[in-house]
Amino acid sequence: MTKEELLQKKSELIQANDAILAKAKDEGRYDLQGDENKRFDDNDTELEKVNSFLSKLSKQESYAETTGRRTEPEPVVTRGRVTDTGRKVSEEDLNYALAGWALPASKRSEQMVQSAQRAGYDLNAKEINFRLPKFAMRSLAKDDVQEWERRTAQGTTSGAVGQYLVPNEAMRALEVSMLAFGGMRSVATVIRTETGADLPIPTVNDTGTTGEIITENNVANEGGVTFAQTVLQSFLYSSKYILVSQQLLQDSAFNVGELLGRLMGERIARITNSHFTTGTGSGTPRGVVAAAGDSTVTAASATLFTYDEILDLVHSVDPAYRENGRARFMLSDTCLKNIKKIKVLQYSGDVTGTPLWQPSMQLGSPDTILGFPYSINQAVAVPASGAKSIIFGDLSKYMIRDVRDVVIQRLDERFAEYHQVAFLAFSRHDGDLLDAGTDPVKWADHT
């Protein structure tokens, strides 16, 4: 039995026991019934045997390395996964391995094949899993990118059995593209989960309850708390297939990882940002505009807001969300242009007026509207009759959920007559506003 087969067996045993425990949990049980105990124990016993044999194989390999003997290289990956052999894999090998995986077998160079062996890539696998880092990139600022790389570097190219092999260029390009297209990821709270199971997040609204004064020797009254929950699901998104010519892929100077990461990120980001902004919640994530509260502010104009209308929008949001340092506007660039034209007369002798929009004069500080920062999001409606063209509030209350595997499939034969290779990416996401009824974000529209 090869090491690859042993690792596959180990994975199957773990998944089998996971399924037994998940069934008990779903049924509200904390014990195993019927033959579940026997099956779990049998799998666990077999798992110990596999682990023991894998340990012996690894020890023997280390002996072979120290004595200078070479062993026949064995495939050590399944669907792009790499084992914990303690080997350090160079960035060059990772990139050549991914480039080799992207090409049909007849087009791979010897360097690609050798790099794949050193990196633990299965070049014949039809799909590869890109594991998104635990921490999402917050902005495109240089310091933030460096911090993201530092926090996510550990475990991206080596680690425990089953760790996903992800060249940094591909992962970085994916993150940058997802962040750059739209505005929601830069302001929302992004969480990443290992699985796509429904994720309930509890909410509570206790704002209507106050304490009390009681006299000596009297009993305190009960003040119950009512909890609710927002459930995040995992909608499956596709990049649609991406066609790349084999000539381009065969160029040794071409970074295929960066290309795949960028194209996947841009396509997925465009549709998810649109859904995170205006999605209805029926068959899609519920967008922040759909989830936001009504400020009751309706602009008298179908294309413009006045100073008073924007001020009313700001004060329609509770001070708890307005003065916590996280409140901001979100609007389209067209709406921002209109707001930049609004000027406020400070006193009767001020004939020119002071612009409502204020550019920042301090490095690192954002431009503001009424003293609050703003985010441009082209998925927000442009000013028009009936359009909700501006929102305001604590946008960090919007939760974006990523399921951490992005799967890329390679389609070799479908476009072979055009000398092209197609790539198809899948990822799972959801989003919703955490709102217990206190409206942390509100919108304004036009007549």
Buried (B, 14 or more C-beta within 10 A) or exposed (E): EEBBEBBBBBBEBBEBBEEBEEEBEEEEEEEBEEEBEEBBEBBEEBBEEBBEBBEEBBEEBEEEEEEEEEEEEEBBBBEBBBBBBEBEBEEEBBBBBBBBBBBBEEBBBEBBBBBBBBBBBBBEBEBBBBBBBEBBBBBEEEEBBEBBBEEBEEBBBBBEBBBBBBBBBBBBBBBBBBBBBBBBBBBBBBBBBEEBEEBEBEBEBEEEEEEEEEEEEEEEEEEEEEEEEBEBBBBEBEBEBBEBEBEEBBEEEBBBBBBBBBBBBBBBBBBBBBBBBBBEBEEBBBBBBBBBBEBEBEBEEBBBBEBEBBBBBBEBBBEEBBEEEBBBBBBBEBBBEBBBEBBEEEEEEEEEEEBBBEEEEEEEEEEBBBEBBBBBBBBBBBBEEEBBBBBBBBBBBBBBBBBBBBBBBBBEEEBEEEEBBBBBBBBBBBBBBBBBEBBBBBBBBBE
